[in-house]
Amino acid sequence: MTCSPLEIITRKRDGGELSQSQIDVMIEGFLSGGIPDYQMSAFAMAIYIRGMCLEETMHLTKAMLDSGTVLNWSGEETTVSKHSTGGVGDKVSLILVPLLATCGVRVPKLSGRGLGPTGGTLDKLESIPGFRTDLSISEILDIQESVGCCITGATDDIAPADKRLYALRDATATVSSIPLITSSILSKKLAENPDHLILDVKVGSGAFMKDQASAEALAECLVKTGTHMGVPTDCVLTGMDQPLGRCVGNLLEVHESIEALSGDGEARLMETVEHLAADILVSTGICVSHGVAVDKLRENIFNGMASSKFADMVSAQGGDLSLLPPRGEDVKLTAKSSGYVTQIDAAKAGWALIALGGGRERKSDSIDHTVGLELTKRVGDQISAGEDWAKIYLSCDEQRNIRALKLLSSAISIQEAPVETLPIIIDTIRSTQS
């Protein structure tokens, strides 16, 4: 039975379960203007407080997916999709997308911008002169046909209900709801019409999910919802207590990604890339085992295919790598004592980037692509007093630099005794387990 918006909000507020038709009433009414923002905000808060069962989460995901266009692929190539919940120094997509495309899979990637201490893939790519992140659906389809991969922002035609609802959630303290997060992520990922979906849920100080229990709960909801909606979905939990890779900052991370695609990738970054990519290749039947998949990925890096595919993607999206600015002048950050690095706080590194002007506190903030941080030491490394642990690429604004340096001075911890470093791959939750 279909109810009025007020009855639906009341039902969810009181802990009742909603049907597909009732959720459709809310989403369709919100998009058409029949349901005002204040009622939709109340609906989001009711979900935040009361939660949703798996069936309801699927209904909400489907309603938001159906509010827009789903990409329609031709040909027999396997289409895969990847999403990360975001973290400091997370440039995995820049490496993973072209690398997977060298293995004969179609990889459309709809990405977002950074907000808060976690960076955005689109912001990084816009460090490349001319690179377009506003491709139309027809352009996405054409580039997939000619190159096999692309990274762009979601068009207005894709899951428009999610875009409007997220803006309300951001303003009403309802972002951190697992059913709302799940439906937001999957409505956009399923719009890519993939044959298989891999999700990277970050855990730690520099991630949205700070503790493993919360990350596991989100991962399980994502895997169950995606799989029950017909797309085999795997989720990998990865560590984000220290920045991923060597660099934090948009232009710096593009340079680092190009180096990684040419065979000079930082160990933990490449372990993450290889684990996610190998999972896809095995799950889709392209490779028979994880070991075979990793060998294939490494071969395609060292034979030049991966870097060539990245260059093709950049060119197809209007970018010109020959015009990529070099790294600027850097200032070294040195250790005050000798011992072992026991912490490089990812959150503080992310907020330092924002202080420099390389990230956003508000969606309207502009970005300085050139500023950032390059680590020369990692957690577990031995260090001597006076030895540098990082290089900082400063802003032209002295006050910004002072704020960033203050944050970074407390980001590193050094102790006399060595510490055991946490693994980058924490757990994998697969669709076969759901």
TAWOFEN-V632202 format. One record per residue. N is the residue number from 1. RES is the residue in one letter. PHI is phi in radians with two decimals (999 if undefined). PSI is psi in radians with two decimals (999 if undefined). NEAR is the number of other ideal C-beta (glycine too) atoms within 10 Angstrom. Layout:
BEGIN
{{N & RES & PHI & PSI & NEAR} {N & RES & PHI & PSI & NEAR}}
END
This chain:
BEGIN
{{1 & M & 999 & 2.26 & 6} {2 & T & -1.45 & 2.44 & 10} {3 & C & -2.07 & 3.01 & 16} {4 & S & -1.31 & 2.79 & 12} {5 & P & -0.93 & -0.72 & 19} {6 & L & -1.10 & -0.72 & 11} {7 & E & -1.16 & -0.64 & 14} {8 & I & -1.18 & -0.78 & 24} {9 & I & -1.07 & -0.75 & 23} {10 & T & -1.09 & -0.76 & 14} {11 & R & -1.05 & -0.81 & 17} {12 & K & -1.22 & -0.67 & 25} {13 & R & -1.00 & -0.64 & 15} {14 & D & -1.56 & 0.14 & 9} {15 & G & 1.59 & 0.19 & 10} {16 & G & -1.35 & 2.84 & 14} {17 & E & -1.68 & 2.41 & 13} {18 & L & -1.77 & 2.56 & 24} {19 & S & -1.53 & 2.96 & 16} {20 & Q & -1.03 & -0.74 & 14} {21 & S & -1.15 & -0.62 & 13} {22 & Q & -1.21 & -0.71 & 22} {23 & I & -1.18 & -0.67 & 24} {24 & D & -1.04 & -0.69 & 18} {25 & V & -1.00 & -0.77 & 21} {26 & M & -1.20 & -0.80 & 24} {27 & I & -1.23 & -0.82 & 25} {28 & E & -1.14 & -0.70 & 15} {29 & G & -1.17 & -0.64 & 17} {30 & F & -1.15 & -0.77 & 22} {31 & L & -1.18 & -0.63 & 18} {32 & S & -1.39 & -0.23 & 8} {33 & G & 1.65 & -0.02 & 7} {34 & G & -1.29 & -0.45 & 11} {35 & I & -1.90 & 2.07 & 21} {36 & P & -1.28 & 2.87 & 12} {37 & D & -0.98 & -0.66 & 13} {38 & Y & -1.18 & -0.58 & 10} {39 & Q & -1.28 & -0.68 & 17} {40 & M & -1.19 & -0.60 & 22} {41 & S & -1.12 & -0.69 & 18} {42 & A & -1.13 & -0.68 & 18} {43 & F & -1.10 & -0.79 & 24} {44 & A & -1.09 & -0.72 & 23} {45 & M & -1.16 & -0.65 & 19} {46 & A & -1.10 & -0.71 & 22} {47 & I & -1.16 & -0.74 & 24} {48 & Y & -1.00 & -0.75 & 18} {49 & I & -1.40 & -0.76 & 12} {50 & R & -1.64 & -0.35 & 17} {51 & G & 1.34 & -3.08 & 15} {52 & M & -2.50 & 2.56 & 23} {53 & C & -1.36 & 3.05 & 11} {54 & L & -1.04 & -0.75 & 15} {55 & E & -1.06 & -0.79 & 14} {56 & E & -1.11 & -0.73 & 22} {57 & T & -1.09 & -0.70 & 26} {58 & M & -1.11 & -0.74 & 22} {59 & H & -1.07 & -0.76 & 22} {60 & L & -1.15 & -0.74 & 29} {61 & T & -1.05 & -0.79 & 27} {62 & K & -1.12 & -0.71 & 20} {63 & A & -1.10 & -0.70 & 24} {64 & M & -1.30 & -0.64 & 27} {65 & L & -1.08 & -0.80 & 22} {66 & D & -1.25 & -0.17 & 16} {67 & S & -1.27 & -0.20 & 23} {68 & G & -2.44 & -2.78 & 20} {69 & T & -1.58 & 2.53 & 16} {70 & V & -1.95 & 2.29 & 13} {71 & L & -1.11 & 2.46 & 19} {72 & N & -2.07 & 1.99 & 8} {73 & W & -1.70 & 2.55 & 17} {74 & S & -1.90 & 2.81 & 8} {75 & G & 1.55 & 3.06 & 8} {76 & E & -1.83 & 0.05 & 6} {77 & E & -1.10 & 2.53 & 16} {78 & T & -1.28 & 2.30 & 20} {79 & T & -1.81 & 2.22 & 19} {80 & V & -2.16 & 2.68 & 28} {81 & S & -2.31 & 2.58 & 26} {82 & K & -2.34 & 2.48 & 25} {83 & H & -2.46 & 2.49 & 23} {84 & S & -2.12 & 2.49 & 25} {85 & T & -1.31 & -0.11 & 24} {86 & G & 1.66 & 2.54 & 23} {87 & G & -2.87 & 3.07 & 31} {88 & V & -1.39 & 2.12 & 32} {89 & G & 1.39 & 0.26 & 30} {90 & D & -1.44 & 1.68 & 30} {91 & K & -1.98 & 0.43 & 27} {92 & V & -0.99 & -0.74 & 25} {93 & S & -1.07 & -0.62 & 22} {94 & L & -1.10 & -0.48 & 25} {95 & I & -1.65 & -0.79 & 27} {96 & L & -1.14 & -0.77 & 27} {97 & V & -1.06 & -0.97 & 24} {98 & P & -1.17 & -0.55 & 28} {99 & L & -1.14 & -0.78 & 27} {100 & L & -1.12 & -0.64 & 30} {101 & A & -1.11 & -0.47 & 25} {102 & T & -1.24 & -0.22 & 24} {103 & C & -1.71 & 0.17 & 23} {104 & G & 1.53 & 0.31 & 12} {105 & V & -1.91 & 2.65 & 21} {106 & R & -1.52 & 2.24 & 24} {107 & V & -2.26 & 1.50 & 31} {108 & P & -1.43 & 2.35 & 25} {109 & K & -2.28 & 1.96 & 22} {110 & L & -1.66 & 2.06 & 24} {111 & S & -2.10 & 3.04 & 22} {112 & G & -2.21 & -3.06 & 16} {113 & R & -1.78 & 2.84 & 17} {114 & G & -1.40 & 2.56 & 24} {115 & L & -2.56 & 2.19 & 18} {116 & G & 1.41 & -2.76 & 15} {117 & P & -1.30 & -0.20 & 24} {118 & T & -1.63 & 2.39 & 23} {119 & G & -1.40 & 2.88 & 32} {120 & G & -2.01 & 2.40 & 21} {121 & T & -1.06 & -0.70 & 27} {122 & L & -1.13 & -0.67 & 19} {123 & D & -1.08 & -0.68 & 23} {124 & K & -1.13 & -0.86 & 28} {125 & L & -1.15 & -0.49 & 26} {126 & E & -1.28 & -0.02 & 20} {127 & S & -1.22 & -0.36 & 20} {128 & I & -1.48 & 2.09 & 22} {129 & P & -0.92 & 2.22 & 14} {130 & G & 1.52 & -0.20 & 13} {131 & F & -1.14 & 2.21 & 22} {132 & R & -1.72 & 2.27 & 17} {133 & T & -2.01 & 0.29 & 21} {134 & D & -2.10 & 0.73 & 11} {135 & L & -1.12 & 2.48 & 21} {136 & S & -1.35 & 2.94 & 12} {137 & I & -1.07 & -0.73 & 13} {138 & S & -1.12 & -0.64 & 8} {139 & E & -1.20 & -0.68 & 17} {140 & I & -1.03 & -0.82 & 20} {141 & L & -1.10 & -0.72 & 17} {142 & D & -1.13 & -0.77 & 14} {143 & I & -1.19 & -0.64 & 20} {144 & Q & -1.09 & -0.64 & 22} {145 & E & -1.19 & -0.69 & 13} {146 & S & -1.56 & -0.57 & 11} {147 & V & -1.97 & -0.66 & 20} {148 & G & 1.76 & -0.09 & 23} {149 & C & -2.79 & 2.73 & 24} {150 & C & -2.77 & 2.78 & 26} {151 & I & -2.30 & 2.06 & 25} {152 & T & -2.60 & 2.98 & 22} {153 & G & -1.39 & 2.75 & 18} {154 & A & -1.19 & 2.38 & 18} {155 & T & -1.34 & 2.92 & 19} {156 & D & -1.13 & -0.30 & 11} {157 & D & -1.42 & -0.28 & 14} {158 & I & -1.72 & 2.10 & 22} {159 & A & 0.74 & 0.97 & 29} {160 & P & -1.07 & -0.47 & 17} {161 & A & -1.11 & -0.63 & 22} {162 & D & -1.14 & -0.74 & 27} {163 & K & -1.05 & -0.76 & 17} {164 & R & -1.24 & -0.72 & 17} {165 & L & -1.20 & -0.66 & 27} {166 & Y & -1.09 & -0.66 & 19} {167 & A & -1.05 & -0.67 & 12} {168 & L & -1.21 & -0.75 & 17} {169 & R & -1.06 & -0.71 & 23} {170 & D & -1.08 & -0.53 & 12} {171 & A & -1.69 & -0.06 & 11} {172 & T & -2.21 & 0.32 & 16} {173 & A & 1.03 & 0.65 & 12} {174 & T & -2.11 & 0.36 & 20} {175 & V & -1.17 & -0.77 & 15} {176 & S & -1.50 & 0.93 & 13} {177 & S & -1.96 & 2.16 & 20} {178 & I & -1.06 & -0.77 & 20} {179 & P & -1.09 & -0.67 & 21} {180 & L & -1.24 & -0.67 & 22} {181 & I & -1.10 & -0.81 & 21} {182 & T & -1.05 & -0.86 & 25} {183 & S & -1.16 & -0.58 & 31} {184 & S & -1.16 & -0.85 & 22} {185 & I & -1.12 & -0.91 & 23} {186 & L & -1.26 & -0.51 & 30} {187 & S & -1.09 & -0.60 & 27} {188 & K & -1.41 & -0.71 & 22} {189 & K & -1.20 & -0.71 & 25} {190 & L & -1.23 & -0.41 & 24} {191 & A & -1.17 & -0.35 & 25} {192 & E & -1.32 & -0.15 & 24} {193 & N & 0.98 & 0.94 & 16} {194 & P & -1.46 & 2.77 & 26} {195 & D & -1.47 & -0.41 & 17} {196 & H & -2.65 & 2.56 & 22} {197 & L & -2.22 & 2.28 & 28} {198 & I & -2.05 & 2.32 & 25} {199 & L & -2.12 & 2.42 & 24} {200 & D & -2.01 & 1.82 & 24} {201 & V & -1.72 & 2.00 & 31} {202 & K & -1.41 & 2.55 & 28} {203 & V & -2.29 & 2.23 & 27} {204 & G & 2.41 & -3.02 & 22} {205 & S & -1.10 & -0.54 & 20} {206 & G & -1.68 & 0.31 & 30} {207 & A & -2.13 & 2.88 & 28} {208 & F & -1.13 & -0.74 & 20} {209 & M & -1.62 & 2.00 & 23} {210 & K & -1.47 & -0.43 & 16} {211 & D & -2.21 & 2.74 & 11} {212 & Q & -1.15 & -0.66 & 16} {213 & A & -1.06 & -0.76 & 10} {214 & S & -1.16 & -0.70 & 16} {215 & A & -1.13 & -0.71 & 25} {216 & E & -1.14 & -0.70 & 18} {217 & A & -1.09 & -0.76 & 14} {218 & L & -1.14 & -0.78 & 23} {219 & A & -1.05 & -0.78 & 28} {220 & E & -1.12 & -0.69 & 17} {221 & C & -1.15 & -0.74 & 22} {222 & L & -1.09 & -0.80 & 28} {223 & V & -1.13 & -0.82 & 25} {224 & K & -1.13 & -0.76 & 20} {225 & T & -1.16 & -0.86 & 25} {226 & G & -1.05 & -0.78 & 28} {227 & T & -1.16 & -0.76 & 18} {228 & H & -1.20 & -0.33 & 16} {229 & M & -1.60 & 0.16 & 16} {230 & G & 1.74 & 0.06 & 8} {231 & V & -2.06 & 1.97 & 19} {232 & P & -0.92 & 2.21 & 18} {233 & T & -2.27 & 2.21 & 29} {234 & D & -2.04 & 2.62 & 25} {235 & C & -2.33 & 2.25 & 28} {236 & V & -1.92 & 2.26 & 22} {237 & L & -1.61 & 2.15 & 23} {238 & T & -2.20 & 2.62 & 28} {239 & G & -1.31 & 2.46 & 23} {240 & M & -2.46 & 0.75 & 32} {241 & D & -1.51 & -0.39 & 21} {242 & Q & -2.23 & 2.72 & 27} {243 & P & -0.98 & 2.59 & 31} {244 & L & -1.57 & 2.21 & 27} {245 & G & 1.45 & -2.86 & 28} {246 & R & -1.59 & -0.50 & 25} {247 & C & -2.08 & 2.61 & 27} {248 & V & -2.28 & 2.02 & 33} {249 & G & 2.45 & 2.49 & 30} {250 & N & -1.09 & -1.02 & 28} {251 & L & -1.11 & -0.73 & 25} {252 & L & -1.03 & -0.70 & 29} {253 & E & -1.28 & -0.50 & 28} {254 & V & -1.15 & -0.81 & 26} {255 & H & -1.02 & -0.76 & 20} {256 & E & -1.13 & -0.68 & 27} {257 & S & -1.14 & -0.72 & 26} {258 & I & -1.09 & -0.73 & 19} {259 & E & -1.11 & -0.72 & 17} {260 & A & -1.12 & -0.70 & 26} {261 & L & -1.21 & -0.25 & 25} {262 & S & -1.78 & 0.10 & 14} {263 & G & 1.84 & 0.08 & 14} {264 & D & -2.05 & 0.96 & 12} {265 & G & -1.63 & 2.49 & 21} {266 & E & -1.11 & 2.53 & 19} {267 & A & -1.02 & -0.87 & 10} {268 & R & -1.21 & -0.61 & 22} {269 & L & -1.10 & -0.82 & 23} {270 & M & -1.25 & -0.52 & 21} {271 & E & -1.11 & -0.69 & 16} {272 & T & -1.14 & -0.85 & 26} {273 & V & -1.02 & -0.85 & 27} {274 & E & -1.14 & -0.68 & 21} {275 & H & -1.13 & -0.82 & 19} {276 & L & -1.13 & -0.81 & 26} {277 & A & -1.16 & -0.72 & 28} {278 & A & -1.13 & -0.66 & 20} {279 & D & -1.01 & -0.79 & 20} {280 & I & -1.07 & -0.83 & 26} {281 & L & -1.14 & -0.62 & 26} {282 & V & -1.33 & -0.77 & 17} {283 & S & -1.12 & -0.55 & 22} {284 & T & -1.58 & 0.01 & 19} {285 & G & 1.43 & 0.15 & 9} {286 & I & -1.29 & -0.62 & 17} {287 & C & -2.16 & 2.62 & 20} {288 & V & -1.48 & -0.32 & 10} {289 & S & -2.69 & 2.87 & 11} {290 & H & -1.07 & -0.73 & 14} {291 & G & -1.11 & -0.74 & 11} {292 & V & -1.11 & -0.70 & 14} {293 & A & -1.12 & -0.79 & 22} {294 & V & -1.09 & -0.72 & 18} {295 & D & -1.06 & -0.72 & 13} {296 & K & -1.14 & -0.73 & 17} {297 & L & -1.12 & -0.78 & 23} {298 & R & -1.14 & -0.68 & 15} {299 & E & -1.06 & -0.73 & 12} {300 & N & -1.29 & -0.28 & 22} {301 & I & -1.39 & -0.87 & 22} {302 & F & -1.33 & -0.31 & 11} {303 & N & -1.58 & 0.04 & 12} {304 & G & 1.58 & -0.10 & 13} {305 & M & -1.11 & -0.69 & 17} {306 & A & -1.17 & -0.83 & 26} {307 & S & -1.17 & -0.60 & 22} {308 & S & -1.16 & -0.69 & 14} {309 & K & -1.15 & -0.69 & 23} {310 & F & -1.08 & -0.77 & 27} {311 & A & -1.10 & -0.68 & 16} {312 & D & -1.11 & -0.75 & 17} {313 & M & -1.10 & -0.80 & 25} {314 & V & -1.04 & -0.81 & 24} {315 & S & -1.10 & -0.74 & 14} {316 & A & -1.13 & -0.45 & 19} {317 & Q & -1.74 & 0.31 & 22} {318 & G & 1.54 & 0.02 & 15} {319 & G & -1.48 & 2.79 & 22} {320 & D & -2.33 & 1.77 & 12} {321 & L & -1.14 & -0.40 & 16} {322 & S & -1.19 & -0.33 & 7} {323 & L & -1.73 & 0.08 & 9} {324 & L & -1.08 & 2.14 & 16} {325 & P & -1.10 & 2.53 & 13} {326 & P & -1.28 & 2.95 & 7} {327 & R & -1.05 & 2.55 & 16} {328 & G & -1.50 & -2.84 & 12} {329 & E & -1.31 & 2.44 & 7} {330 & D & -2.09 & 2.77 & 16} {331 & V & -2.10 & 2.30 & 12} {332 & K & -1.42 & 2.44 & 12} {333 & L & -1.81 & 2.20 & 20} {334 & T & -1.98 & 2.71 & 12} {335 & A & -1.34 & 2.49 & 18} {336 & K & -1.54 & -0.25 & 9} {337 & S & -2.58 & 2.95 & 11} {338 & S & -1.74 & 2.69 & 13} {339 & G & 2.61 & -2.44 & 16} {340 & Y & -2.16 & 2.44 & 17} {341 & V & -1.26 & 2.09 & 23} {342 & T & -1.86 & -0.25 & 16} {343 & Q & -2.77 & 2.41 & 16} {344 & I & -2.27 & 1.70 & 25} {345 & D & -1.13 & 2.03 & 22} {346 & A & -1.14 & -0.68 & 27} {347 & A & -1.10 & -0.77 & 22} {348 & K & -1.15 & -0.63 & 24} {349 & A & -1.11 & -0.70 & 27} {350 & G & -1.15 & -0.74 & 30} {351 & W & -1.23 & -0.51 & 22} {352 & A & -1.14 & -0.67 & 30} {353 & L & -1.09 & -0.71 & 32} {354 & I & -1.12 & -0.73 & 23} {355 & A & -1.03 & -0.61 & 24} {356 & L & -1.31 & -0.27 & 27} {357 & G & 1.75 & 0.15 & 20} {358 & G & -1.63 & 0.11 & 28} {359 & G & -2.59 & -3.13 & 29} {360 & R & -2.06 & 2.40 & 18} {361 & E & -1.65 & -0.54 & 12} {362 & R & -2.18 & 2.64 & 7} {363 & K & -1.05 & -0.45 & 9} {364 & S & -1.46 & -0.13 & 6} {365 & D & -1.14 & 2.48 & 12} {366 & S & -1.49 & 2.89 & 6} {367 & I & -2.09 & 2.36 & 21} {368 & D & -1.71 & 1.87 & 19} {369 & H & -1.25 & -0.30 & 19} {370 & T & -1.52 & -0.35 & 21} {371 & V & -1.44 & 2.83 & 29} {372 & G & 2.78 & -2.88 & 31} {373 & L & -2.39 & 2.39 & 28} {374 & E & -2.19 & 2.05 & 22} {375 & L & -1.39 & 2.36 & 24} {376 & T & -1.90 & -0.18 & 14} {377 & K & -2.25 & 2.67 & 19} {378 & R & -2.17 & 2.90 & 17} {379 & V & -1.03 & 2.29 & 20} {380 & G & 1.76 & -0.30 & 14} {381 & D & -1.32 & 2.59 & 16} {382 & Q & -1.46 & 2.54 & 12} {383 & I & -2.55 & 2.60 & 19} {384 & S & -1.91 & 2.64 & 11} {385 & A & -0.99 & 2.30 & 11} {386 & G & 1.56 & -0.20 & 10} {387 & E & -1.41 & 2.52 & 14} {388 & D & -1.37 & 2.49 & 15} {389 & W & -1.96 & -0.23 & 20} {390 & A & -2.83 & 2.85 & 25} {391 & K & -2.09 & 2.38 & 19} {392 & I & -1.99 & 2.36 & 22} {393 & Y & -1.81 & 1.93 & 23} {394 & L & -1.49 & 2.83 & 18} {395 & S & -1.48 & 2.92 & 18} {396 & C & -1.37 & -0.20 & 10} {397 & D & -1.67 & 1.95 & 15} {398 & E & -1.10 & -0.62 & 9} {399 & Q & -1.15 & -0.66 & 9} {400 & R & -1.08 & -0.75 & 19} {401 & N & -1.11 & -0.71 & 18} {402 & I & -1.08 & -0.78 & 11} {403 & R & -1.11 & -0.73 & 17} {404 & A & -1.15 & -0.76 & 27} {405 & L & -1.13 & -0.60 & 16} {406 & K & -1.12 & -0.75 & 12} {407 & L & -1.11 & -0.75 & 20} {408 & L & -1.24 & -0.46 & 23} {409 & S & -1.12 & -0.46 & 12} {410 & S & -1.82 & 0.08 & 9} {411 & A & -1.41 & -0.45 & 23} {412 & I & -1.81 & 2.42 & 23} {413 & S & -2.13 & 2.39 & 14} {414 & I & -2.23 & 2.28 & 20} {415 & Q & -2.23 & 2.85 & 12} {416 & E & -1.21 & -0.67 & 9} {417 & A & -1.64 & 2.54 & 7} {418 & P & -1.19 & 2.75 & 13} {419 & V & -2.12 & 2.72 & 13} {420 & E & -1.43 & 2.18 & 7} {421 & T & -1.39 & 2.45 & 16} {422 & L & -1.32 & 2.55 & 13} {423 & P & -1.16 & 2.60 & 11} {424 & I & -1.32 & -0.62 & 18} {425 & I & -1.67 & 1.96 & 15} {426 & I & -1.57 & -0.80 & 19} {427 & D & -2.88 & 2.79 & 15} {428 & T & -2.26 & 2.22 & 17} {429 & I & -1.96 & 2.10 & 21} {430 & R & -1.88 & 2.76 & 15} {431 & S & -1.09 & -0.47 & 18} {432 & T & -1.22 & -0.27 & 10} {433 & Q & -1.58 & -0.23 & 11} {434 & S & -1.48 & 999 & 19}}
END
